């Protein structure tokens, strides 16, 4: 029954992928009042999961599921004088990595991912055997990124805490 539940969760995440959307925002005049105003608007926006406002770089990063909220809605909700323009969308995924036995393995994987076009960020946790990737889906995809990793490492996408435990059970057997 638990495996069926995990399968349903995994399949459902394929159809409603959460993305990080990065917007350029014009019209901010200060790093306190304007940032607070924009943050207040985004906090009350139904369907938004996380956000951050960067006054110095005039950007806003919003994490949400396209099924519950649209980029147009985020842009339209901003009052004057603020004007937002979508500049980038990224997707984040987590993987259990089997076969990591030493820091040499970590170094090998990191070298294989360095300079991958469209890969915005990645973190490899040796202790937990977890790989986090964030990529611009207009420039690349997860399959392309993962194909760069040597075949001796087996990767399983994780979409929930239950998947982490199941992946570790598979790795230990």
Phi, psi and omega in degrees: 000319180297321180295323178296317178299315180297319178299316180297316179298315182297316180293321181295328179289337178292329184269347178223075182281130175279141180231154171266125178247130182248126182244146168272137179234128178253154176104355177284132182251346178207162183272003180244291184299313181294317179297318178297318180297312179296318179298319179298317179296313182292325180297325181271000181280116183292128179105346177281137182261314179211158176204160172212142179246125181246099182297315184300323181260004183048049178231156174230130177248125182235130179253117179203165180268124182301339180289328185260345184204145179247158178297322179299321179296318179298316180294316184292334184283346181283123179281167175294140015265009186279134179228119183251144176226129178292128179244338181197146173235132177234153177245140178245138177218154178239144181224142167276134182245110177271143176105000177279116183244344183201175179291339174296321177297317179300313179300318180299314181293316180299317178297325180290335182265338180304142177064025175279120181299131179090345178279109185280322185200148170210148178226129178245117180260107182298313184299322182261355184055045182241142176238127175250131175233145173228124185221155176278108187291351175277345181252335183202182176217169184298320181299317178297316180296311184292335179294342179282340181281134180307143186297340181293344177263126180261132184244136176231124180293140181244127178242356178203171178298322179299325178295325178298312181295318180295319179297321178292323177297317179297317181295324182280342181268000000 
